[in-house]
Amino acid sequence: MKTPVIELSDCILCEICLEECPLVFRLNDAGFIEVANLDKYPKEEVNLAIKNCPKDCIYWE
């Protein structure tokens, strides 16, 4: 199964991923974006977050 990944060193916390796919991406208590641990990730929504990320720091692994 492919899993979405965020390269935190490139992330500028624009929160577009949160808007596009709140089921998968969330802001943690430390103020960083994290990926929820799910059995299955919604491909279309994650791809939309990847496409709209201004820093291209989200990808599938």
Biopython code that builds the backbone (N, CA, C, O; Angstrom):
import numpy as np
from Bio.PDB.StructureBuilder import StructureBuilder

atoms = [
    (1, "MET", "N", (0.839, -1.187, 0.000)),
    (1, "MET", "CA", (0.000, 0.000, 0.000)),
    (1, "MET", "C", (0.883, 1.250, 0.000)),
    (1, "MET", "O", (1.854, 1.343, 0.752)),
    (2, "LYS", "N", (0.529, 2.197, -0.851)),
    (2, "LYS", "CA", (1.246, 3.461, -0.875)),
    (2, "LYS", "C", (0.754, 4.352, 0.261)),
    (2, "LYS", "O", (-0.425, 4.354, 0.612)),
    (3, "THR", "N", (1.690, 5.105, 0.820)),
    (3, "THR", "CA", (1.399, 5.999, 1.934)),
    (3, "THR", "C", (1.861, 7.404, 1.579)),
    (3, "THR", "O", (2.964, 7.568, 1.057)),
    (4, "PRO", "N", (1.041, 8.430, 1.850)),
    (4, "PRO", "CA", (1.506, 9.793, 1.607)),
    (4, "PRO", "C", (2.556, 10.198, 2.647)),
    (4, "PRO", "O", (2.480, 9.807, 3.811)),
    (5, "VAL", "N", (3.526, 10.982, 2.204)),
    (5, "VAL", "CA", (4.620, 11.437, 3.051)),
    (5, "VAL", "C", (4.771, 12.935, 2.860)),
    (5, "VAL", "O", (4.575, 13.451, 1.760)),
    (6, "ILE", "N", (5.121, 13.632, 3.937)),
    (6, "ILE", "CA", (5.406, 15.066, 3.873)),
    (6, "ILE", "C", (6.871, 15.270, 4.234)),
    (6, "ILE", "O", (7.328, 14.812, 5.281)),
    (7, "GLU", "N", (7.597, 15.952, 3.372)),
    (7, "GLU", "CA", (8.987, 16.327, 3.663)),
    (7, "GLU", "C", (8.928, 17.597, 4.511)),
    (7, "GLU", "O", (8.814, 18.703, 3.982)),
    (8, "LEU", "N", (9.007, 17.427, 5.829)),
    (8, "LEU", "CA", (8.799, 18.544, 6.755)),
    (8, "LEU", "C", (9.832, 19.657, 6.605)),
    (8, "LEU", "O", (9.538, 20.815, 6.901)),
    (9, "SER", "N", (11.032, 19.323, 6.151)),
    (9, "SER", "CA", (12.051, 20.361, 5.992)),
    (9, "SER", "C", (11.708, 21.324, 4.857)),
    (9, "SER", "O", (12.238, 22.433, 4.807)),
    (10, "ASP", "N", (10.825, 20.908, 3.946)),
    (10, "ASP", "CA", (10.402, 21.767, 2.835)),
    (10, "ASP", "C", (9.039, 22.420, 3.081)),
    (10, "ASP", "O", (8.680, 23.382, 2.401)),
    (11, "CYS", "N", (8.292, 21.909, 4.033)),
    (11, "CYS", "CA", (6.921, 22.377, 4.290)),
    (11, "CYS", "C", (6.935, 23.800, 4.860)),
    (11, "CYS", "O", (7.699, 24.110, 5.774)),
    (12, "ILE", "N", (6.067, 24.660, 4.296)),
    (12, "ILE", "CA", (5.967, 26.052, 4.775)),
    (12, "ILE", "C", (4.687, 26.282, 5.581)),
    (12, "ILE", "O", (4.332, 27.422, 5.879)),
    (13, "LEU", "N", (4.000, 25.198, 5.930)),
    (13, "LEU", "CA", (2.767, 25.253, 6.730)),
    (13, "LEU", "C", (1.694, 26.129, 6.093)),
    (13, "LEU", "O", (1.019, 26.893, 6.784)),
    (14, "CYS", "N", (1.539, 26.017, 4.780)),
    (14, "CYS", "CA", (0.499, 26.780, 4.081)),
    (14, "CYS", "C", (-0.894, 26.223, 4.368)),
    (14, "CYS", "O", (-1.895, 26.920, 4.203)),
    (15, "GLU", "N", (-0.950, 24.964, 4.798)),
    (15, "GLU", "CA", (-2.171, 24.241, 5.176)),
    (15, "GLU", "C", (-3.098, 23.909, 4.011)),
    (15, "GLU", "O", (-4.265, 23.585, 4.230)),
    (16, "ILE", "N", (-2.603, 23.984, 2.785)),
    (16, "ILE", "CA", (-3.418, 23.585, 1.637)),
    (16, "ILE", "C", (-3.773, 22.105, 1.730)),
    (16, "ILE", "O", (-4.881, 21.708, 1.368)),
    (17, "CYS", "N", (-2.845, 21.290, 2.210)),
    (17, "CYS", "CA", (-3.128, 19.860, 2.345)),
    (17, "CYS", "C", (-4.265, 19.617, 3.337)),
    (17, "CYS", "O", (-5.063, 18.698, 3.155)),
    (18, "LEU", "N", (-4.338, 20.435, 4.380)),
    (18, "LEU", "CA", (-5.427, 20.309, 5.356)),
    (18, "LEU", "C", (-6.768, 20.633, 4.720)),
    (18, "LEU", "O", (-7.777, 19.995, 5.018)),
    (19, "GLU", "N", (-6.774, 21.626, 3.844)),
    (19, "GLU", "CA", (-8.004, 22.011, 3.155)),
    (19, "GLU", "C", (-8.422, 20.963, 2.136)),
    (19, "GLU", "O", (-9.605, 20.645, 2.018)),
    (20, "GLU", "N", (-7.455, 20.425, 1.400)),
    (20, "GLU", "CA", (-7.749, 19.468, 0.331)),
    (20, "GLU", "C", (-8.085, 18.076, 0.856)),
    (20, "GLU", "O", (-8.904, 17.371, 0.268)),
    (21, "CYS", "N", (-7.459, 17.680, 1.955)),
    (21, "CYS", "CA", (-7.613, 16.302, 2.431)),
    (21, "CYS", "C", (-7.498, 16.219, 3.957)),
    (21, "CYS", "O", (-6.525, 15.671, 4.473)),
    (22, "PRO", "N", (-8.488, 16.762, 4.682)),
    (22, "PRO", "CA", (-8.408, 16.781, 6.144)),
    (22, "PRO", "C", (-8.473, 15.398, 6.801)),
    (22, "PRO", "O", (-8.094, 15.250, 7.962)),
    (23, "LEU", "N", (-8.943, 14.404, 6.079)),
    (23, "LEU", "CA", (-8.975, 13.043, 6.615)),
    (23, "LEU", "C", (-7.554, 12.495, 6.793)),
    (23, "LEU", "O", (-7.296, 11.709, 7.705)),
    (24, "VAL", "N", (-6.646, 12.914, 5.925)),
    (24, "VAL", "CA", (-5.291, 12.375, 5.909)),
    (24, "VAL", "C", (-4.287, 13.288, 6.608)),
    (24, "VAL", "O", (-3.438, 12.819, 7.367)),
    (25, "PHE", "N", (-4.386, 14.584, 6.352)),
    (25, "PHE", "CA", (-3.402, 15.528, 6.873)),
    (25, "PHE", "C", (-3.975, 16.310, 8.048)),
    (25, "PHE", "O", (-5.137, 16.716, 8.039)),
    (26, "ARG", "N", (-3.129, 16.513, 9.063)),
    (26, "ARG", "CA", (-3.569, 17.276, 10.230)),
    (26, "ARG", "C", (-2.379, 18.019, 10.840)),
    (26, "ARG", "O", (-1.221, 17.675, 10.604)),
    (27, "LEU", "N", (-2.693, 19.029, 11.617)),
    (27, "LEU", "CA", (-1.685, 19.802, 12.324)),
    (27, "LEU", "C", (-1.530, 19.186, 13.708)),
    (27, "LEU", "O", (-2.504, 19.092, 14.455)),
    (28, "ASN", "N", (-0.319, 18.767, 14.057)),
    (28, "ASN", "CA", (-0.130, 18.131, 15.361)),
    (28, "ASN", "C", (0.127, 19.177, 16.450)),
    (28, "ASN", "O", (0.216, 20.372, 16.168)),
    (29, "ASP", "N", (0.242, 18.716, 17.675)),
    (29, "ASP", "CA", (0.421, 19.613, 18.824)),
    (29, "ASP", "C", (1.717, 20.414, 18.760)),
    (29, "ASP", "O", (1.818, 21.480, 19.368)),
    (30, "ALA", "N", (2.706, 19.910, 18.029)),
    (30, "ALA", "CA", (3.991, 20.598, 17.897)),
    (30, "ALA", "C", (3.966, 21.648, 16.785)),
    (30, "ALA", "O", (4.936, 22.380, 16.591)),
    (31, "GLY", "N", (2.833, 21.714, 16.050)),
    (31, "GLY", "CA", (2.701, 22.711, 14.994)),
    (31, "GLY", "C", (3.187, 22.264, 13.634)),
    (31, "GLY", "O", (3.424, 23.094, 12.756)),
    (32, "PHE", "N", (3.339, 20.952, 13.443)),
    (32, "PHE", "CA", (3.762, 20.405, 12.160)),
    (32, "PHE", "C", (2.620, 19.625, 11.527)),
    (32, "PHE", "O", (1.742, 19.112, 12.220)),
    (33, "ILE", "N", (2.646, 19.544, 10.201)),
    (33, "ILE", "CA", (1.665, 18.724, 9.487)),
    (33, "ILE", "C", (2.086, 17.271, 9.632)),
    (33, "ILE", "O", (3.269, 16.949, 9.519)),
    (34, "GLU", "N", (1.124, 16.394, 9.880)),
    (34, "GLU", "CA", (1.411, 14.970, 9.938)),
    (34, "GLU", "C", (0.372, 14.202, 9.146)),
    (34, "GLU", "O", (-0.709, 14.712, 8.852)),
    (35, "VAL", "N", (0.710, 12.974, 8.804)),
    (35, "VAL", "CA", (-0.164, 12.090, 8.045)),
    (35, "VAL", "C", (-0.839, 11.138, 9.021)),
    (35, "VAL", "O", (-0.177, 10.499, 9.838)),
    (36, "ALA", "N", (-2.163, 11.048, 8.929)),
    (36, "ALA", "CA", (-2.915, 10.133, 9.787)),
    (36, "ALA", "C", (-2.564, 8.690, 9.428)),
    (36, "ALA", "O", (-2.267, 8.386, 8.273)),
    (37, "ASN", "N", (-2.601, 7.823, 10.405)),
    (37, "ASN", "CA", (-2.333, 6.408, 10.193)),
    (37, "ASN", "C", (-3.649, 5.730, 9.807)),
    (37, "ASN", "O", (-4.471, 5.416, 10.667)),
    (38, "LEU", "N", (-3.836, 5.509, 8.508)),
    (38, "LEU", "CA", (-5.069, 4.928, 8.002)),
    (38, "LEU", "C", (-4.789, 3.594, 7.318)),
    (38, "LEU", "O", (-3.669, 3.339, 6.877)),
    (39, "ASP", "N", (-5.807, 2.747, 7.232)),
    (39, "ASP", "CA", (-5.681, 1.483, 6.509)),
    (39, "ASP", "C", (-5.643, 1.712, 5.010)),
    (39, "ASP", "O", (-4.994, 0.970, 4.274)),
    (40, "LYS", "N", (-6.351, 2.755, 4.559)),
    (40, "LYS", "CA", (-6.420, 3.077, 3.137)),
    (40, "LYS", "C", (-6.502, 4.594, 3.005)),
    (40, "LYS", "O", (-7.223, 5.251, 3.756)),
    (41, "TYR", "N", (-5.764, 5.145, 2.049)),
    (41, "TYR", "CA", (-5.742, 6.590, 1.836)),
    (41, "TYR", "C", (-6.538, 6.943, 0.584)),
    (41, "TYR", "O", (-6.416, 6.266, -0.436)),
    (42, "PRO", "N", (-7.358, 8.004, 0.650)),
    (42, "PRO", "CA", (-8.160, 8.401, -0.511)),
    (42, "PRO", "C", (-7.262, 8.985, -1.606)),
    (42, "PRO", "O", (-6.792, 10.118, -1.501)),
    (43, "LYS", "N", (-7.035, 8.204, -2.642)),
    (43, "LYS", "CA", (-6.071, 8.542, -3.682)),
    (43, "LYS", "C", (-6.334, 9.901, -4.334)),
    (43, "LYS", "O", (-5.416, 10.710, -4.472)),
    (44, "GLU", "N", (-7.563, 10.152, -4.728)),
    (44, "GLU", "CA", (-7.880, 11.403, -5.425)),
    (44, "GLU", "C", (-7.626, 12.622, -4.551)),
    (44, "GLU", "O", (-7.068, 13.613, -5.023)),
    (45, "GLU", "N", (-8.027, 12.566, -3.287)),
    (45, "GLU", "CA", (-7.849, 13.702, -2.390)),
    (45, "GLU", "C", (-6.376, 13.950, -2.083)),
    (45, "GLU", "O", (-5.931, 15.098, -2.048)),
    (46, "VAL", "N", (-5.622, 12.880, -1.863)),
    (46, "VAL", "CA", (-4.191, 13.022, -1.602)),
    (46, "VAL", "C", (-3.495, 13.585, -2.843)),
    (46, "VAL", "O", (-2.637, 14.461, -2.733)),
    (47, "ASN", "N", (-3.865, 13.082, -4.022)),
    (47, "ASN", "CA", (-3.273, 13.594, -5.257)),
    (47, "ASN", "C", (-3.574, 15.073, -5.452)),
    (47, "ASN", "O", (-2.737, 15.807, -5.977)),
    (48, "LEU", "N", (-4.742, 15.516, -5.043)),
    (48, "LEU", "CA", (-5.092, 16.933, -5.122)),
    (48, "LEU", "C", (-4.201, 17.752, -4.180)),
    (48, "LEU", "O", (-3.742, 18.834, -4.546)),
    (49, "ALA", "N", (-3.962, 17.247, -2.993)),
    (49, "ALA", "CA", (-3.059, 17.927, -2.052)),
    (49, "ALA", "C", (-1.640, 17.979, -2.621)),
    (49, "ALA", "O", (-0.965, 19.002, -2.511)),
    (50, "ILE", "N", (-1.191, 16.885, -3.225)),
    (50, "ILE", "CA", (0.135, 16.848, -3.847)),
    (50, "ILE", "C", (0.221, 17.876, -4.963)),
    (50, "ILE", "O", (1.196, 18.621, -5.059)),
    (51, "LYS", "N", (-0.793, 17.911, -5.798)),
    (51, "LYS", "CA", (-0.813, 18.826, -6.948)),
    (51, "LYS", "C", (-0.795, 20.296, -6.509)),
    (51, "LYS", "O", (-0.148, 21.124, -7.150)),
    (52, "ASN", "N", (-1.497, 20.619, -5.429)),
    (52, "ASN", "CA", (-1.646, 22.012, -5.017)),
    (52, "ASN", "C", (-0.610, 22.482, -3.992)),
    (52, "ASN", "O", (-0.603, 23.654, -3.615)),
    (53, "CYS", "N", (0.255, 21.584, -3.543)),
    (53, "CYS", "CA", (1.285, 21.970, -2.576)),
    (53, "CYS", "C", (2.292, 22.902, -3.254)),
    (53, "CYS", "O", (2.931, 22.507, -4.229)),
    (54, "PRO", "N", (2.444, 24.134, -2.753)),
    (54, "PRO", "CA", (3.339, 25.079, -3.409)),
    (54, "PRO", "C", (4.828, 24.717, -3.291)),
    (54, "PRO", "O", (5.636, 25.219, -4.073)),
    (55, "LYS", "N", (5.198, 23.881, -2.358)),
    (55, "LYS", "CA", (6.600, 23.491, -2.163)),
    (55, "LYS", "C", (6.894, 22.066, -2.643)),
    (55, "LYS", "O", (8.021, 21.590, -2.507)),
    (56, "ASP", "N", (5.884, 21.381, -3.205)),
    (56, "ASP", "CA", (6.059, 20.003, -3.692)),
    (56, "ASP", "C", (6.690, 19.105, -2.636)),
    (56, "ASP", "O", (7.592, 18.323, -2.937)),
    (57, "CYS", "N", (6.218, 19.218, -1.404)),
    (57, "CYS", "CA", (6.822, 18.426, -0.331)),
    (57, "CYS", "C", (5.969, 17.231, 0.081)),
    (57, "CYS", "O", (6.265, 16.578, 1.081)),
    (58, "ILE", "N", (4.909, 16.937, -0.680)),
    (58, "ILE", "CA", (4.079, 15.767, -0.398)),
    (58, "ILE", "C", (4.259, 14.785, -1.551)),
    (58, "ILE", "O", (4.243, 15.173, -2.720)),
    (59, "TYR", "N", (4.429, 13.509, -1.208)),
    (59, "TYR", "CA", (4.595, 12.498, -2.247)),
    (59, "TYR", "C", (4.106, 11.152, -1.714)),
    (59, "TYR", "O", (3.877, 10.987, -0.516)),
    (60, "TRP", "N", (3.952, 10.199, -2.626)),
    (60, "TRP", "CA", (3.579, 8.825, -2.254)),
    (60, "TRP", "C", (4.858, 8.011, -2.031)),
    (60, "TRP", "O", (5.843, 8.167, -2.753)),
    (61, "GLU", "N", (4.822, 7.157, -1.035)),
    (61, "GLU", "CA", (5.927, 6.232, -0.780)),
    (61, "GLU", "C", (5.416, 4.817, -0.838)),
    (61, "GLU", "O", (6.185, 3.875, -0.651)),
]
sb = StructureBuilder()
sb.init_structure("model")
sb.init_model(0)
sb.init_chain("A")
sb.init_seg("    ")
for serial, (resi, resn, name, xyz) in enumerate(atoms, 1):
    if name == "N":
        sb.init_residue(resn, " ", resi, " ")
    sb.init_atom(name, np.array(xyz, "f"), 0.0, 1.0, " ", f" {name:<3s}", serial, name[0])
structure = sb.get_structure()
